[in-house]
């Protein structure tokens, strides 16, 4: 007697380069009422994602190259964001080393797992996950939204740096032009991204004024560099704490832009610092 299929048939895209695994998993899912479409490699999976609709994606991580599954997960997230996504891996270290993948995948399943329970897991996930995925934000939007938090976090980190505490300042004096520096960074991140071309750094009056202020406050050039390094660490920590809301499509170029813009701001701040140090002599 064939099993009775349950209610509405959800479409599953099953991606694995092992034919035996595909056959076993698809048979299990189909017995529980799922409609299964199989793909043996990444190109085939990507073609299906762009031409057909699915409710669920189950993909192996290595097919045969390491991290092939990431490409499939990312494509599904951007093409069909409402689909439930499950990543299968036979490498025990992936769970701890690649936690960020959970932001793109709804579940990581470590091999070996009980295939018979796969359908129940999928159904449970589809019932308990949010009906609409969290809206993804670009890096610029996250930094703009979190500006006040970035300033607060930066100040906490600065106060742990003994070298910077050699100069006694109020919190307001210490944060100074920081909100404006973040604003300039956000403006650069919002510039249209042209593939293959690097965006130009911003001519920042705030960075120059920041350097001048630090010289008048008694900072050394090395302390100014510490200021900048802590800002970059704080920015990346902010992105890490907002990974669940992050749009990964431009993450790498945006990270490169942050590093470049913070470096550019430091260069301009150093110019302001040096000019301020020369003013008494010129007078």
QUIDACOR-V897143 format. One record per backbone hydrogen bond with DSSP energy under -0.5 kcal/mol. NH is the residue of the N-H (numbers start at 1). CO is the residue of the C=O. If there is no record, write none. Layout:
# QUIDACOR-V897143
{{NH	CO} {NH	CO}}
This chain:
# QUIDACOR-V897143
{{7	5} {10	8} {12	35} {13	56} {14	12} {14	37} {15	13} {15	58} {16	14} {16	39} {19	17} {22	18} {23	19} {24	20} {25	21} {26	22} {27	23} {28	24} {29	25} {30	26} {31	27} {32	28} {32	29} {33	30} {34	29} {35	10} {36	34} {37	12} {39	14} {45	41} {46	42} {47	43} {48	44} {49	45} {50	46} {51	47} {52	48} {55	11} {56	11} {57	84} {58	13} {59	86} {60	15} {61	88} {63	61} {63	65} {68	61} {68	65} {69	61} {70	67} {71	67} {71	68} {72	68} {73	69} {74	70} {75	71} {76	72} {77	73} {78	74} {79	75} {80	76} {83	80} {84	55} {86	57} {87	107} {88	59} {89	109} {92	90} {94	91} {95	92} {97	93} {98	94} {99	96} {101	98} {102	99} {103	100} {104	101} {105	101} {106	85} {107	85} {109	87} {110	108} {111	89} {115	113} {117	114} {118	115} {119	115} {121	117} {122	118} {123	119} {124	120} {125	121} {126	122} {127	123} {128	124} {129	125} {137	245} {142	138} {143	139} {144	140} {145	141} {146	142} {147	144} {150	146} {151	147} {152	148} {153	149} {154	150} {155	151} {156	152} {157	153} {158	154} {159	155} {160	157} {161	158} {162	160} {165	161} {166	163} {167	164} {168	166} {169	167} {174	170} {175	171} {176	172} {178	175} {180	177} {181	177} {182	178} {183	179} {184	180} {185	181} {186	182} {187	183} {188	184} {189	185} {190	186} {191	188} {194	192} {195	193} {197	194} {204	202} {205	203} {208	204} {209	205} {210	206} {211	207} {212	208} {213	209} {214	210} {215	211} {216	212} {217	213} {218	214} {218	215} {219	214} {224	220} {225	221} {226	222} {227	223} {228	224} {229	225} {230	226} {231	227} {232	228} {233	229} {234	230} {235	231} {236	232} {237	233} {238	234} {239	235} {240	236} {241	237} {242	238} {242	239} {243	240} {245	242} {246	242} {246	243} {247	137} {248	246} {250	247} {251	248} {254	250} {255	251} {256	252} {257	253} {258	254} {259	255} {260	256} {261	257} {262	258} {263	259} {264	260} {265	261} {266	262} {267	263} {268	264} {269	265} {270	266} {271	267} {272	268} {273	269} {274	270} {275	271} {276	272} {277	273} {278	274} {279	275} {280	276} {282	278} {283	279}}
